[in-house]
Amino acid sequence: MKEIRRKILKDVRRAVVKVGSGVLTAERGLNFSVMQDLARQVCELADRGIEIILVSSGAIASGMAKIGLSTRPNSVSQQQAAAAVGQSSLMMAYEEAFGRYGRKVAQLLLTRDDLNHRRRYLNARNTLFTLLKWRIIPIINENDTVMVEEIKFGDNDNLSAMVTNLTEARLLVNLTNIDGFFDKDPRTHQDAGLLRIVRNVDRRLLKSASGIPGFLGTGGMLSKVKAAEKVALGGVPTVIANGLESNILIRVFEAHDVGTLFLPKEIPLCSRKHWILFTMTPKGKIAVDEGAFEALVERGKSLLPSGILSVDGRFSMGDAVLLTAAGGREIGVGLVNYHAGDVRKIMGARSSQIEGILGYKHEDEVIHRDNLVITYGMEQGEGVCHLRT
């Protein structure tokens, strides 16, 4: 097993490290000793030529301690207020911790909306690459103080998966307050077994993960496993490990048998298709007939208006939509070339009729294959990306 880890980790030169609230917080606020030790390890890895991007929880938990709240607020406005109180303390603690080792840090607060739009996505990416070039440690958190249902990532586990794709990192390390992924909750089951390696995330695994909750955070183990599944589809491994364990980051990168290693897929999605599938939020749904289903899934074709049966939702040109077939089968996610109202007008028509119906024509296809990710049967190799120039 150690040989597998060595093989996977030997060429990693950039990694995303997500640190959970259970690691960063103590009874009376932030756990400064843990943060200082984490800074030491990140700086040691940086000296070895490994770039580390931190995705940090802790703002809400830090704010809770400062305000005097004993339980996590339920309402969005209270969570936002707690994050606003705690974020400055969190970054000050990081500033002091990394300053001991002569390193500067930079704060980036992101929403899903920042990554939904390709230009803003690229701007965030370029900012991160500039910080890394300047040898500054980026520390990323969700912008909790402005989040709304439509733009929030949901939790920092999901955010860490998106940042991994955004920065082309070759490893995701998810630090939590238990030793890795167990088949049961180790805090309530003495017979719980730690899985050292996971080759594939299936329904049984997700069901096991759903029974291991989080406390200060929002995700629990299920969101960590889902994040590992997402980056695996991009060809990136994940290690879930105990961030309270001594020298844990160094031991991960030295291929010690710690935590749980999730192996990457052998045929990964390219970066653009990964962005479409996991970063874009579908704004609507298009149902297709059996002929279109076969063309999309079996023959690798684009979606033409002739195969469309129905359109749900309000979406604009360039938005992501979910494709479905008879029986509610999900086919995939793609970026549309027409807004919802125009798709309703041309559905069932031939491509040659589009201009006559609409008075204009952007493309022959409602969704071009380059902008489509087939999730139905993805394990069979849908992942090669051919972009038009």
C-alpha positions, -999 to 999 in steps of 0.1 A, spaced: 0 0 0 29 23 7 42 18 -28 8 30 -42 11 61 -21 47 67 -32 37 64 -68 8 88 -65 26 114 -44 60 115 -60 52 140 -86 29 163 -66 41 199 -67 8 216 -59 -18 206 -35 -50 219 -19 -53 214 19 -87 218 34 -88 223 72 -121 217 90 -136 235 119 -131 205 142 -93 209 136 -90 247 139 -112 253 169 -109 246 206 -134 250 235 -128 288 237 -122 297 201 -94 291 176 -68 264 184 -37 285 180 -12 257 187 -28 236 159 -27 265 135 9 273 143 19 236 137 0 236 105 18 267 93 51 251 102 43 220 80 30 241 51 62 262 52 84 230 53 66 216 23 69 249 5 107 248 11 107 214 -6 91 230 -37 55 219 -30 29 247 -34 1 246 -9 -33 263 -12 -53 263 20 -91 261 21 -99 270 57 -131 266 77 -133 283 111 -148 317 105 -182 309 119 -168 288 147 -144 316 156 -172 341 156 -194 318 177 -167 318 204 -162 356 203 -200 362 205 -205 335 232 -227 311 212 -226 275 223 -243 260 192 -240 268 155 -267 293 144 -295 279 122 -305 310 103 -285 322 73 -283 358 87 -269 346 120 -243 324 103 -233 354 81 -230 376 112 -209 350 131 -187 346 100 -182 384 98 -172 385 135 -149 355 132 -132 360 98 -108 387 109 -97 367 139 -91 337 117 -69 355 93 -50 373 120 -42 340 136 -30 327 102 -10 359 96 8 354 130 13 317 125 29 320 91 48 351 100 69 331 124 84 313 94 88 344 72 58 337 51 30 360 40 -6 349 35 -35 362 13 -72 359 19 -96 349 -9 -133 348 -2 -153 331 -30 -188 323 -39 -200 297 -64 -210 327 -86 -173 337 -89 -166 303 -104 -198 299 -124 -187 327 -148 -158 317 -170 -141 351 -169 -143 354 -131 -132 318 -128 -101 326 -149 -95 358 -129 -96 338 -96 -73 313 -112 -48 339 -123 -48 356 -89 -40 323 -72 -12 316 -96 3 350 -90 2 345 -53 19 312 -56 46 327 -79 52 353 -52 55 325 -26 25 337 -7 2 312 9 -34 316 -4 -61 310 23 -95 305 8 -129 304 24 -165 307 12 -177 343 14 -202 334 42 -212 370 48 -228 374 14 -238 338 5 -274 331 -6 -289 297 -16 -282 303 -53 -245 311 -49 -232 292 -19 -209 262 -23 -227 244 5 -196 236 25 -158 240 23 -154 203 13 -172 211 -20 -152 244 -23 -119 225 -19 -128 202 -48 -136 232 -70 -103 249 -60 -84 217 -68 -98 218 -103 -94 256 -106 -56 255 -97 -48 222 -114 -36 209 -81 -25 172 -81 -36 163 -46 -64 172 -22 -57 167 15 -88 170 37 -79 174 74 -107 166 99 -108 155 135 -110 117 129 -84 94 115 -100 90 80 -130 73 65 -145 45 86 -172 21 76 -191 33 107 -189 63 130 -159 55 152 -172 78 179 -203 56 185 -192 22 172 -162 4 187 -161 -20 158 -157 7 132 -130 -1 107 -107 25 90 -104 21 53 -68 28 42 -76 30 5 -107 36 -16 -106 26 -53 -142 37 -62 -169 57 -45 -202 37 -48 -236 38 -32 -226 16 -4 -197 38 5 -218 70 3 -244 53 26 -216 46 52 -203 81 49 -238 96 56 -238 81 90 -206 100 102 -217 136 110 -199 168 115 -203 190 146 -190 225 142 -189 223 104 -217 216 79 -204 188 58 -197 157 79 -180 128 63 -204 125 34 -194 158 19 -157 149 22 -163 116 3 -183 135 -24 -154 160 -27 -130 131 -31 -152 116 -58 -153 149 -77 -115 154 -78 -111 117 -86 -131 123 -118 -105 150 -126 -77 125 -121 -67 137 -87 -63 116 -55 -75 127 -20 -63 119 14 -87 123 44 -67 124 76 -67 136 112 -55 172 113 -49 169 151 -23 142 146 13 152 150 31 162 118 2 149 97 8 169 65 45 159 63 36 123 69 10 124 41 35 138 16 61 113 27 37 85 18 31 72 53 1 50 58 -21 76 74 -57 85 68 -77 72 38 -64 75 3 -90 79 -25 -76 68 -58 -81 89 -90 -99 77 -121 -77 64 -148 -96 83 -175 -102 118 -160 -125 145 -172 -106 174 -187 -106 207 -167 -133 224 -188 -158 195 -185 -150 192 -148 -159 229 -145 -192 224 -164 -202 194 -143 -192 204 -108 -190 242 -108 -218 254 -130 -253 254 -114 -279 240 -138 -306 266 -144 -331 243 -161 -338 209 -176 -342 196 -211 -359 162 -218 -349 143 -250 -364 114 -269 -348 80 -272 -332 88 -306 -314 118 -290 -305 97 -260 -288 71 -282 -270 98 -302 -257 115 -271 -248 85 -250 -238 59 -276 -225 79 -306 -210 110 -289 -232 135 -308 -243 170 -300 -279 178 -289 -300 190 -319 -335 206 -315 -352 177 -333 -346 154 -303 -360 177 -276 -393 168 -260 -397 195 -233 -380 224 -216 -382 233 -179 -369 264 -161 -355 298 -172 -320 299 -186 -300 321 -209 -274 314 -236 -243 299 -220 -261 286 -189 -258 250 -177 -288 227 -180 -295 192 -170 -304 167 -198 -328 138 -190 -345 110 -210 -376 88 -205 -380 76 -169 -361 105 -155 -327 91 -165 -301 118 -161 -279 120 -192 -256 148 -183 -250 186 -181 -243 210 -209 -241 247 -218 -269 259 -241 -266 280 -272 -301 294 -269 -322 308 -241 -352 288 -227 -379 306 -247 -361 300 -280 -354 263 -272 -392 259 -266 -399 274 -300 -374 252 -319 -378 219 -301 -387 191 -325 -375 211 -355 -346 204 -378 -315 226 -375 -321 240 -410 -354 254 -397 -340 274 -367 -334 307 -386 -369 306 -401 -385 300 -367 -364 325 -346 -353 349 -373 -316 342 -364 -294 312 -357 -264 310 -334 -256 273 -340 -271 242 -355 -268 226 -320 -287 234 -289 -258 220 -269 -225 212 -287 -206 181 -277 -176 202 -266 -198 218 -239 -215 186 -228 -206 162 -200 -223 128 -202 -227 114 -167 -248 84 -178 -222 56 -180 -193 80 -172 -172 51 -160 -170 39 -196 -147 68 -205 -165 100 -211 -137 124 -203 -118 132 -234 -121 168 -242 -120 181 -278 -123 219 -279 -130 238 -310 -104 264 -319 
